[in-house]
């Protein structure tokens, strides 16, 4: 691990702590050259997998792309970034549990909708409108009615 202050390649771990859910480890480190301290975070890295798109294309899974879609849905809503990270972590965890090398964008979208449904109705409808490609106000209205009946 390179020191962020002096770029020395050798550091030592002073302290390690697991997050409450056990998915992330925080390590307190000290540079062996300049003695400055800093923290690093380790999290489980998913096996690389491919996303099968609706149009038949395949692309590598991209965490940032998933985060961006969720952030757009939650824009100006009373939800903090920590909750967005939790949603992405939960979706990735569920995908990892399946153990498949390929996953459909539909499956990812359904998992996100499941998480947003219990969190924020407006964000759910925003995400659903893009994910389900609503072609009209009527299809949007039907989805909103389904959401209000399930609440």
MODELLER restraints for C-alpha pairs under 7 A, 6 or more apart:
rsr = mdl.restraints
at = mdl.atoms
rsr.add(forms.Gaussian(group=physical.xy_distance, feature=features.Distance(at['CA:1:A'], at['CA:9:A']), mean=5.79, stdev=0.5))
rsr.add(forms.Gaussian(group=physical.xy_distance, feature=features.Distance(at['CA:1:A'], at['CA:10:A']), mean=6.41, stdev=0.5))
rsr.add(forms.Gaussian(group=physical.xy_distance, feature=features.Distance(at['CA:1:A'], at['CA:11:A']), mean=6.41, stdev=0.5))
rsr.add(forms.Gaussian(group=physical.xy_distance, feature=features.Distance(at['CA:2:A'], at['CA:8:A']), mean=5.52, stdev=0.5))
rsr.add(forms.Gaussian(group=physical.xy_distance, feature=features.Distance(at['CA:2:A'], at['CA:9:A']), mean=4.40, stdev=0.5))
rsr.add(forms.Gaussian(group=physical.xy_distance, feature=features.Distance(at['CA:2:A'], at['CA:10:A']), mean=6.58, stdev=0.5))
rsr.add(forms.Gaussian(group=physical.xy_distance, feature=features.Distance(at['CA:3:A'], at['CA:9:A']), mean=6.42, stdev=0.5))
rsr.add(forms.Gaussian(group=physical.xy_distance, feature=features.Distance(at['CA:3:A'], at['CA:11:A']), mean=6.95, stdev=0.5))
rsr.add(forms.Gaussian(group=physical.xy_distance, feature=features.Distance(at['CA:3:A'], at['CA:31:A']), mean=5.91, stdev=0.5))
rsr.add(forms.Gaussian(group=physical.xy_distance, feature=features.Distance(at['CA:6:A'], at['CA:34:A']), mean=7.00, stdev=0.5))
rsr.add(forms.Gaussian(group=physical.xy_distance, feature=features.Distance(at['CA:8:A'], at['CA:33:A']), mean=6.62, stdev=0.5))
rsr.add(forms.Gaussian(group=physical.xy_distance, feature=features.Distance(at['CA:10:A'], at['CA:31:A']), mean=6.39, stdev=0.5))
rsr.add(forms.Gaussian(group=physical.xy_distance, feature=features.Distance(at['CA:10:A'], at['CA:32:A']), mean=5.95, stdev=0.5))
rsr.add(forms.Gaussian(group=physical.xy_distance, feature=features.Distance(at['CA:11:A'], at['CA:29:A']), mean=6.32, stdev=0.5))
rsr.add(forms.Gaussian(group=physical.xy_distance, feature=features.Distance(at['CA:11:A'], at['CA:30:A']), mean=5.42, stdev=0.5))
rsr.add(forms.Gaussian(group=physical.xy_distance, feature=features.Distance(at['CA:11:A'], at['CA:31:A']), mean=4.36, stdev=0.5))
rsr.add(forms.Gaussian(group=physical.xy_distance, feature=features.Distance(at['CA:11:A'], at['CA:32:A']), mean=5.26, stdev=0.5))
rsr.add(forms.Gaussian(group=physical.xy_distance, feature=features.Distance(at['CA:12:A'], at['CA:29:A']), mean=5.48, stdev=0.5))
rsr.add(forms.Gaussian(group=physical.xy_distance, feature=features.Distance(at['CA:12:A'], at['CA:30:A']), mean=5.40, stdev=0.5))
rsr.add(forms.Gaussian(group=physical.xy_distance, feature=features.Distance(at['CA:12:A'], at['CA:31:A']), mean=6.56, stdev=0.5))
rsr.add(forms.Gaussian(group=physical.xy_distance, feature=features.Distance(at['CA:12:A'], at['CA:32:A']), mean=6.88, stdev=0.5))
rsr.add(forms.Gaussian(group=physical.xy_distance, feature=features.Distance(at['CA:13:A'], at['CA:27:A']), mean=6.48, stdev=0.5))
rsr.add(forms.Gaussian(group=physical.xy_distance, feature=features.Distance(at['CA:13:A'], at['CA:28:A']), mean=5.88, stdev=0.5))
rsr.add(forms.Gaussian(group=physical.xy_distance, feature=features.Distance(at['CA:13:A'], at['CA:29:A']), mean=4.46, stdev=0.5))
rsr.add(forms.Gaussian(group=physical.xy_distance, feature=features.Distance(at['CA:13:A'], at['CA:30:A']), mean=6.54, stdev=0.5))
rsr.add(forms.Gaussian(group=physical.xy_distance, feature=features.Distance(at['CA:14:A'], at['CA:28:A']), mean=5.43, stdev=0.5))
rsr.add(forms.Gaussian(group=physical.xy_distance, feature=features.Distance(at['CA:14:A'], at['CA:29:A']), mean=5.40, stdev=0.5))
rsr.add(forms.Gaussian(group=physical.xy_distance, feature=features.Distance(at['CA:14:A'], at['CA:30:A']), mean=6.79, stdev=0.5))
rsr.add(forms.Gaussian(group=physical.xy_distance, feature=features.Distance(at['CA:15:A'], at['CA:27:A']), mean=5.69, stdev=0.5))
rsr.add(forms.Gaussian(group=physical.xy_distance, feature=features.Distance(at['CA:15:A'], at['CA:28:A']), mean=5.03, stdev=0.5))
rsr.add(forms.Gaussian(group=physical.xy_distance, feature=features.Distance(at['CA:16:A'], at['CA:25:A']), mean=6.68, stdev=0.5))
rsr.add(forms.Gaussian(group=physical.xy_distance, feature=features.Distance(at['CA:16:A'], at['CA:26:A']), mean=5.64, stdev=0.5))
rsr.add(forms.Gaussian(group=physical.xy_distance, feature=features.Distance(at['CA:16:A'], at['CA:27:A']), mean=4.42, stdev=0.5))
rsr.add(forms.Gaussian(group=physical.xy_distance, feature=features.Distance(at['CA:16:A'], at['CA:28:A']), mean=6.34, stdev=0.5))
rsr.add(forms.Gaussian(group=physical.xy_distance, feature=features.Distance(at['CA:17:A'], at['CA:25:A']), mean=5.57, stdev=0.5))
rsr.add(forms.Gaussian(group=physical.xy_distance, feature=features.Distance(at['CA:17:A'], at['CA:26:A']), mean=5.21, stdev=0.5))
rsr.add(forms.Gaussian(group=physical.xy_distance, feature=features.Distance(at['CA:17:A'], at['CA:27:A']), mean=6.52, stdev=0.5))
rsr.add(forms.Gaussian(group=physical.xy_distance, feature=features.Distance(at['CA:18:A'], at['CA:24:A']), mean=5.90, stdev=0.5))
rsr.add(forms.Gaussian(group=physical.xy_distance, feature=features.Distance(at['CA:18:A'], at['CA:25:A']), mean=4.40, stdev=0.5))
rsr.add(forms.Gaussian(group=physical.xy_distance, feature=features.Distance(at['CA:18:A'], at['CA:26:A']), mean=6.25, stdev=0.5))
rsr.add(forms.Gaussian(group=physical.xy_distance, feature=features.Distance(at['CA:19:A'], at['CA:25:A']), mean=6.05, stdev=0.5))
rsr.add(forms.Gaussian(group=physical.xy_distance, feature=features.Distance(at['CA:23:A'], at['CA:43:A']), mean=6.02, stdev=0.5))
rsr.add(forms.Gaussian(group=physical.xy_distance, feature=features.Distance(at['CA:23:A'], at['CA:44:A']), mean=6.59, stdev=0.5))
rsr.add(forms.Gaussian(group=physical.xy_distance, feature=features.Distance(at['CA:24:A'], at['CA:41:A']), mean=6.61, stdev=0.5))
rsr.add(forms.Gaussian(group=physical.xy_distance, feature=features.Distance(at['CA:24:A'], at['CA:42:A']), mean=5.54, stdev=0.5))
rsr.add(forms.Gaussian(group=physical.xy_distance, feature=features.Distance(at['CA:24:A'], at['CA:43:A']), mean=4.57, stdev=0.5))
rsr.add(forms.Gaussian(group=physical.xy_distance, feature=features.Distance(at['CA:25:A'], at['CA:41:A']), mean=5.60, stdev=0.5))
rsr.add(forms.Gaussian(group=physical.xy_distance, feature=features.Distance(at['CA:25:A'], at['CA:42:A']), mean=5.11, stdev=0.5))
rsr.add(forms.Gaussian(group=physical.xy_distance, feature=features.Distance(at['CA:25:A'], at['CA:43:A']), mean=6.52, stdev=0.5))
rsr.add(forms.Gaussian(group=physical.xy_distance, feature=features.Distance(at['CA:26:A'], at['CA:39:A']), mean=6.73, stdev=0.5))
rsr.add(forms.Gaussian(group=physical.xy_distance, feature=features.Distance(at['CA:26:A'], at['CA:40:A']), mean=5.81, stdev=0.5))
rsr.add(forms.Gaussian(group=physical.xy_distance, feature=features.Distance(at['CA:26:A'], at['CA:41:A']), mean=4.56, stdev=0.5))
rsr.add(forms.Gaussian(group=physical.xy_distance, feature=features.Distance(at['CA:26:A'], at['CA:42:A']), mean=6.50, stdev=0.5))
rsr.add(forms.Gaussian(group=physical.xy_distance, feature=features.Distance(at['CA:27:A'], at['CA:39:A']), mean=5.53, stdev=0.5))
rsr.add(forms.Gaussian(group=physical.xy_distance, feature=features.Distance(at['CA:27:A'], at['CA:40:A']), mean=5.23, stdev=0.5))
rsr.add(forms.Gaussian(group=physical.xy_distance, feature=features.Distance(at['CA:27:A'], at['CA:41:A']), mean=6.20, stdev=0.5))
rsr.add(forms.Gaussian(group=physical.xy_distance, feature=features.Distance(at['CA:28:A'], at['CA:38:A']), mean=5.91, stdev=0.5))
rsr.add(forms.Gaussian(group=physical.xy_distance, feature=features.Distance(at['CA:28:A'], at['CA:39:A']), mean=4.50, stdev=0.5))
rsr.add(forms.Gaussian(group=physical.xy_distance, feature=features.Distance(at['CA:28:A'], at['CA:40:A']), mean=6.57, stdev=0.5))
rsr.add(forms.Gaussian(group=physical.xy_distance, feature=features.Distance(at['CA:29:A'], at['CA:37:A']), mean=5.52, stdev=0.5))
rsr.add(forms.Gaussian(group=physical.xy_distance, feature=features.Distance(at['CA:29:A'], at['CA:38:A']), mean=5.39, stdev=0.5))
rsr.add(forms.Gaussian(group=physical.xy_distance, feature=features.Distance(at['CA:29:A'], at['CA:39:A']), mean=5.88, stdev=0.5))
rsr.add(forms.Gaussian(group=physical.xy_distance, feature=features.Distance(at['CA:30:A'], at['CA:36:A']), mean=5.63, stdev=0.5))
rsr.add(forms.Gaussian(group=physical.xy_distance, feature=features.Distance(at['CA:30:A'], at['CA:37:A']), mean=4.38, stdev=0.5))
rsr.add(forms.Gaussian(group=physical.xy_distance, feature=features.Distance(at['CA:30:A'], at['CA:38:A']), mean=6.50, stdev=0.5))
rsr.add(forms.Gaussian(group=physical.xy_distance, feature=features.Distance(at['CA:31:A'], at['CA:37:A']), mean=6.46, stdev=0.5))
rsr.add(forms.Gaussian(group=physical.xy_distance, feature=features.Distance(at['CA:46:A'], at['CA:96:A']), mean=6.52, stdev=0.5))
rsr.add(forms.Gaussian(group=physical.xy_distance, feature=features.Distance(at['CA:49:A'], at['CA:60:A']), mean=6.21, stdev=0.5))
rsr.add(forms.Gaussian(group=physical.xy_distance, feature=features.Distance(at['CA:49:A'], at['CA:61:A']), mean=5.91, stdev=0.5))
rsr.add(forms.Gaussian(group=physical.xy_distance, feature=features.Distance(at['CA:49:A'], at['CA:101:A']), mean=4.69, stdev=0.5))
rsr.add(forms.Gaussian(group=physical.xy_distance, feature=features.Distance(at['CA:49:A'], at['CA:102:A']), mean=5.48, stdev=0.5))
rsr.add(forms.Gaussian(group=physical.xy_distance, feature=features.Distance(at['CA:50:A'], at['CA:58:A']), mean=6.33, stdev=0.5))
rsr.add(forms.Gaussian(group=physical.xy_distance, feature=features.Distance(at['CA:50:A'], at['CA:59:A']), mean=5.56, stdev=0.5))
rsr.add(forms.Gaussian(group=physical.xy_distance, feature=features.Distance(at['CA:50:A'], at['CA:60:A']), mean=4.61, stdev=0.5))
rsr.add(forms.Gaussian(group=physical.xy_distance, feature=features.Distance(at['CA:50:A'], at['CA:61:A']), mean=5.55, stdev=0.5))
rsr.add(forms.Gaussian(group=physical.xy_distance, feature=features.Distance(at['CA:50:A'], at['CA:101:A']), mean=6.23, stdev=0.5))
rsr.add(forms.Gaussian(group=physical.xy_distance, feature=features.Distance(at['CA:50:A'], at['CA:102:A']), mean=4.67, stdev=0.5))
rsr.add(forms.Gaussian(group=physical.xy_distance, feature=features.Distance(at['CA:50:A'], at['CA:103:A']), mean=6.27, stdev=0.5))
rsr.add(forms.Gaussian(group=physical.xy_distance, feature=features.Distance(at['CA:51:A'], at['CA:58:A']), mean=5.59, stdev=0.5))
rsr.add(forms.Gaussian(group=physical.xy_distance, feature=features.Distance(at['CA:51:A'], at['CA:59:A']), mean=5.35, stdev=0.5))
rsr.add(forms.Gaussian(group=physical.xy_distance, feature=features.Distance(at['CA:51:A'], at['CA:60:A']), mean=5.99, stdev=0.5))
rsr.add(forms.Gaussian(group=physical.xy_distance, feature=features.Distance(at['CA:51:A'], at['CA:61:A']), mean=5.74, stdev=0.5))
rsr.add(forms.Gaussian(group=physical.xy_distance, feature=features.Distance(at['CA:51:A'], at['CA:102:A']), mean=5.80, stdev=0.5))
rsr.add(forms.Gaussian(group=physical.xy_distance, feature=features.Distance(at['CA:51:A'], at['CA:103:A']), mean=5.05, stdev=0.5))
rsr.add(forms.Gaussian(group=physical.xy_distance, feature=features.Distance(at['CA:51:A'], at['CA:104:A']), mean=5.37, stdev=0.5))
rsr.add(forms.Gaussian(group=physical.xy_distance, feature=features.Distance(at['CA:51:A'], at['CA:105:A']), mean=5.92, stdev=0.5))
rsr.add(forms.Gaussian(group=physical.xy_distance, feature=features.Distance(at['CA:52:A'], at['CA:58:A']), mean=4.77, stdev=0.5))
rsr.add(forms.Gaussian(group=physical.xy_distance, feature=features.Distance(at['CA:52:A'], at['CA:59:A']), mean=6.86, stdev=0.5))
rsr.add(forms.Gaussian(group=physical.xy_distance, feature=features.Distance(at['CA:52:A'], at['CA:102:A']), mean=6.78, stdev=0.5))
rsr.add(forms.Gaussian(group=physical.xy_distance, feature=features.Distance(at['CA:52:A'], at['CA:103:A']), mean=5.99, stdev=0.5))
rsr.add(forms.Gaussian(group=physical.xy_distance, feature=features.Distance(at['CA:52:A'], at['CA:104:A']), mean=4.48, stdev=0.5))
rsr.add(forms.Gaussian(group=physical.xy_distance, feature=features.Distance(at['CA:52:A'], at['CA:105:A']), mean=5.84, stdev=0.5))
rsr.add(forms.Gaussian(group=physical.xy_distance, feature=features.Distance(at['CA:53:A'], at['CA:104:A']), mean=6.25, stdev=0.5))
rsr.add(forms.Gaussian(group=physical.xy_distance, feature=features.Distance(at['CA:53:A'], at['CA:105:A']), mean=5.39, stdev=0.5))
rsr.add(forms.Gaussian(group=physical.xy_distance, feature=features.Distance(at['CA:54:A'], at['CA:105:A']), mean=6.90, stdev=0.5))
rsr.add(forms.Gaussian(group=physical.xy_distance, feature=features.Distance(at['CA:67:A'], at['CA:88:A']), mean=6.58, stdev=0.5))
rsr.add(forms.Gaussian(group=physical.xy_distance, feature=features.Distance(at['CA:73:A'], at['CA:123:A']), mean=4.62, stdev=0.5))
rsr.add(forms.Gaussian(group=physical.xy_distance, feature=features.Distance(at['CA:73:A'], at['CA:126:A']), mean=5.23, stdev=0.5))
rsr.add(forms.Gaussian(group=physical.xy_distance, feature=features.Distance(at['CA:73:A'], at['CA:127:A']), mean=5.30, stdev=0.5))
rsr.add(forms.Gaussian(group=physical.xy_distance, feature=features.Distance(at['CA:74:A'], at['CA:123:A']), mean=5.06, stdev=0.5))
rsr.add(forms.Gaussian(group=physical.xy_distance, feature=features.Distance(at['CA:87:A'], at['CA:115:A']), mean=6.66, stdev=0.5))
rsr.add(forms.Gaussian(group=physical.xy_distance, feature=features.Distance(at['CA:91:A'], at['CA:111:A']), mean=6.16, stdev=0.5))
rsr.add(forms.Gaussian(group=physical.xy_distance, feature=features.Distance(at['CA:91:A'], at['CA:112:A']), mean=6.83, stdev=0.5))
rsr.add(forms.Gaussian(group=physical.xy_distance, feature=features.Distance(at['CA:109:A'], at['CA:131:A']), mean=6.54, stdev=0.5))
rsr.add(forms.Gaussian(group=physical.xy_distance, feature=features.Distance(at['CA:113:A'], at['CA:124:A']), mean=6.11, stdev=0.5))
rsr.add(forms.Gaussian(group=physical.xy_distance, feature=features.Distance(at['CA:116:A'], at['CA:123:A']), mean=6.51, stdev=0.5))
rsr.add(forms.Gaussian(group=physical.xy_distance, feature=features.Distance(at['CA:116:A'], at['CA:124:A']), mean=5.09, stdev=0.5))
rsr.add(forms.Gaussian(group=physical.xy_distance, feature=features.Distance(at['CA:117:A'], at['CA:124:A']), mean=5.50, stdev=0.5))
rsr.add(forms.Gaussian(group=physical.xy_distance, feature=features.Distance(at['CA:125:A'], at['CA:144:A']), mean=6.88, stdev=0.5))
rsr.add(forms.Gaussian(group=physical.xy_distance, feature=features.Distance(at['CA:129:A'], at['CA:140:A']), mean=6.73, stdev=0.5))
rsr.add(forms.Gaussian(group=physical.xy_distance, feature=features.Distance(at['CA:134:A'], at['CA:140:A']), mean=6.14, stdev=0.5))
